[in-house]
Amino acid sequence: MRDLEEMAAKLLETASKLPQGPERHQLLKEIATFRARIAIIIAKQEQLQSAK
């Protein structure tokens, strides 16, 4: 999971260097969605571990 978080951070950094416009905006939205999914997975894993 940490690798995915690092990848998302690198993607965000790269996308923020793109020129302003709809393509950059769309990429930033997709990266935000990706990061949100990672957060959900991590939360579910933590719930499962605490339930044990």
TIVO-2410 file (N, C-alpha, C; in nm, 3 decimals):
# residues 52
REC num residu      c1      c2      c3 atome chaine
REC   1      M   0.082  -0.119   0.000     N      A
REC   1      M   0.000   0.000   0.000    CA      A
REC   1      M   0.086   0.126   0.000     C      A
REC   2      R   0.196   0.120   0.072     N      A
REC   2      R   0.285   0.238   0.076    CA      A
REC   2      R   0.337   0.269  -0.063     C      A
REC   3      D   0.364   0.163  -0.141     N      A
REC   3      D   0.412   0.183  -0.278    CA      A
REC   3      D   0.306   0.256  -0.361     C      A
REC   4      L   0.181   0.219  -0.341     N      A
REC   4      L   0.073   0.285  -0.414    CA      A
REC   4      L   0.060   0.432  -0.373     C      A
REC   5      E   0.077   0.460  -0.245     N      A
REC   5      E   0.071   0.597  -0.198    CA      A
REC   5      E   0.185   0.680  -0.257     C      A
REC   6      E   0.304   0.619  -0.263     N      A
REC   6      E   0.418   0.689  -0.321    CA      A
REC   6      E   0.396   0.713  -0.471     C      A
REC   7      M   0.339   0.615  -0.539     N      A
REC   7      M   0.311   0.629  -0.681    CA      A
REC   7      M   0.211   0.743  -0.704     C      A
REC   8      A   0.110   0.748  -0.622     N      A
REC   8      A   0.009   0.854  -0.636    CA      A
REC   8      A   0.072   0.991  -0.612     C      A
REC   9      A   0.161   1.001  -0.516     N      A
REC   9      A   0.228   1.128  -0.490    CA      A
REC   9      A   0.314   1.170  -0.610     C      A
REC  10      K   0.383   1.075  -0.671     N      A
REC  10      K   0.464   1.105  -0.789    CA      A
REC  10      K   0.376   1.145  -0.907     C      A
REC  11      L   0.263   1.077  -0.922     N      A
REC  11      L   0.170   1.113  -1.029    CA      A
REC  11      L   0.117   1.255  -1.010     C      A
REC  12      L   0.085   1.289  -0.887     N      A
REC  12      L   0.035   1.422  -0.857    CA      A
REC  12      L   0.141   1.528  -0.888     C      A
REC  13      E   0.263   1.499  -0.848     N      A
REC  13      E   0.373   1.592  -0.875    CA      A
REC  13      E   0.392   1.612  -1.026     C      A
REC  14      T   0.388   1.503  -1.101     N      A
REC  14      T   0.405   1.510  -1.246    CA      A
REC  14      T   0.289   1.585  -1.311     C      A
REC  15      A   0.168   1.553  -1.271     N      A
REC  15      A   0.050   1.617  -1.329    CA      A
REC  15      A   0.048   1.767  -1.299     C      A
REC  16      S   0.097   1.806  -1.183     N      A
REC  16      S   0.094   1.948  -1.148    CA      A
REC  16      S   0.192   2.029  -1.233     C      A
REC  17      K   0.285   1.963  -1.299     N      A
REC  17      K   0.380   2.031  -1.387    CA      A
REC  17      K   0.324   2.052  -1.527     C      A
REC  18      L   0.212   1.990  -1.557     N      A
REC  18      L   0.150   2.006  -1.689    CA      A
REC  18      L   0.091   2.147  -1.701     C      A
REC  19      P   0.080   2.196  -1.823     N      A
REC  19      P   0.017   2.328  -1.840    CA      A
REC  19      P  -0.130   2.324  -1.801     C      A
REC  20      Q  -0.180   2.438  -1.757     N      A
REC  20      Q  -0.321   2.449  -1.720    CA      A
REC  20      Q  -0.409   2.407  -1.836     C      A
REC  21      G  -0.519   2.345  -1.806     N      A
REC  21      G  -0.612   2.308  -1.910    CA      A
REC  21      G  -0.693   2.186  -1.872     C      A
REC  22      P  -0.783   2.144  -1.959     N      A
REC  22      P  -0.874   2.033  -1.927    CA      A
REC  22      P  -0.802   1.900  -1.906     C      A
REC  23      E  -0.694   1.877  -1.978     N      A
REC  23      E  -0.622   1.750  -1.961    CA      A
REC  23      E  -0.561   1.741  -1.821     C      A
REC  24      R  -0.497   1.848  -1.778     N      A
REC  24      R  -0.439   1.851  -1.644    CA      A
REC  24      R  -0.548   1.835  -1.538     C      A
REC  25      H  -0.657   1.908  -1.556     N      A
REC  25      H  -0.768   1.902  -1.460    CA      A
REC  25      H  -0.821   1.759  -1.448     C      A
REC  26      Q  -0.839   1.692  -1.562     N      A
REC  26      Q  -0.890   1.555  -1.561    CA      A
REC  26      Q  -0.792   1.461  -1.492     C      A
REC  27      L  -0.664   1.476  -1.521     N      A
REC  27      L  -0.563   1.390  -1.458    CA      A
REC  27      L  -0.561   1.410  -1.306     C      A
REC  28      L  -0.571   1.534  -1.262     N      A
REC  28      L  -0.573   1.561  -1.118    CA      A
REC  28      L  -0.695   1.498  -1.051     C      A
REC  29      K  -0.810   1.501  -1.120     N      A
REC  29      K  -0.930   1.437  -1.067    CA      A
REC  29      K  -0.910   1.286  -1.056     C      A
REC  30      E  -0.851   1.226  -1.159     N      A
REC  30      E  -0.828   1.082  -1.157    CA      A
REC  30      E  -0.729   1.042  -1.048     C      A
REC  31      I  -0.627   1.122  -1.027     N      A
REC  31      I  -0.531   1.094  -0.922    CA      A
REC  31      I  -0.598   1.105  -0.785     C      A
REC  32      A  -0.684   1.203  -0.768     N      A
REC  32      A  -0.757   1.218  -0.642    CA      A
REC  32      A  -0.845   1.097  -0.616     C      A
REC  33      T  -0.909   1.047  -0.719     N      A
REC  33      T  -0.992   0.927  -0.706    CA      A
REC  33      T  -0.907   0.807  -0.668     C      A
REC  34      F  -0.791   0.794  -0.732     N      A
REC  34      F  -0.697   0.686  -0.703    CA      A
REC  34      F  -0.653   0.692  -0.556     C      A
REC  35      R  -0.619   0.810  -0.509     N      A
REC  35      R  -0.576   0.826  -0.369    CA      A
REC  35      R  -0.690   0.794  -0.272     C      A
REC  36      A  -0.811   0.831  -0.308     N      A
REC  36      A  -0.926   0.800  -0.222    CA      A
REC  36      A  -0.947   0.649  -0.213     C      A
REC  37      R  -0.931   0.581  -0.324     N      A
REC  37      R  -0.945   0.434  -0.323    CA      A
REC  37      R  -0.838   0.370  -0.237     C      A
REC  38      I  -0.717   0.421  -0.245     N      A
REC  38      I  -0.608   0.368  -0.161    CA      A
REC  38      I  -0.644   0.387  -0.014     C      A
REC  39      A  -0.695   0.503   0.020     N      A
REC  39      A  -0.732   0.532   0.159    CA      A
REC  39      A  -0.841   0.436   0.208     C      A
REC  40      I  -0.937   0.405   0.123     N      A
REC  40      I  -1.043   0.312   0.159    CA      A
REC  40      I  -0.987   0.173   0.183     C      A
REC  41      I  -0.898   0.130   0.096     N      A
REC  41      I  -0.837  -0.004   0.111    CA      A
REC  41      I  -0.758  -0.011   0.241     C      A
REC  42      I  -0.681   0.093   0.270     N      A
REC  42      I  -0.603   0.094   0.393    CA      A
REC  42      I  -0.694   0.090   0.515     C      A
REC  43      A  -0.802   0.166   0.512     N      A
REC  43      A  -0.896   0.167   0.624    CA      A
REC  43      A  -0.960   0.030   0.643     C      A
REC  44      K  -0.995  -0.036   0.534     N      A
REC  44      K  -1.053  -0.170   0.545    CA      A
REC  44      K  -0.952  -0.270   0.600     C      A
REC  45      Q  -0.828  -0.259   0.558     N      A
REC  45      Q  -0.725  -0.348   0.610    CA      A
REC  45      Q  -0.706  -0.328   0.759     C      A
REC  46      E  -0.707  -0.201   0.802     N      A
REC  46      E  -0.692  -0.173   0.944    CA      A
REC  46      E  -0.809  -0.228   1.024     C      A
REC  47      Q  -0.930  -0.219   0.968     N      A
REC  47      Q  -1.047  -0.274   1.036    CA      A
REC  47      Q  -1.034  -0.425   1.052     C      A
REC  48      L  -0.989  -0.491   0.946     N      A
REC  48      L  -0.974  -0.635   0.950    CA      A
REC  48      L  -0.868  -0.676   1.053     C      A
REC  49      Q  -0.759  -0.601   1.058     N      A
REC  49      Q  -0.652  -0.634   1.153    CA      A
REC  49      Q  -0.697  -0.611   1.297     C      A
REC  50      S  -0.773  -0.506   1.320     N      A
REC  50      S  -0.818  -0.480   1.456    CA      A
REC  50      S  -0.926  -0.577   1.501     C      A
REC  51      A  -0.995  -0.638   1.406     N      A
REC  51      A  -1.099  -0.734   1.439    CA      A
REC  51      A  -1.042  -0.869   1.480     C      A
REC  52      K  -0.916  -0.892   1.447     N      A
REC  52      K  -0.855  -1.022   1.478    CA      A
REC  52      K  -0.820  -1.035   1.624     C      A
***
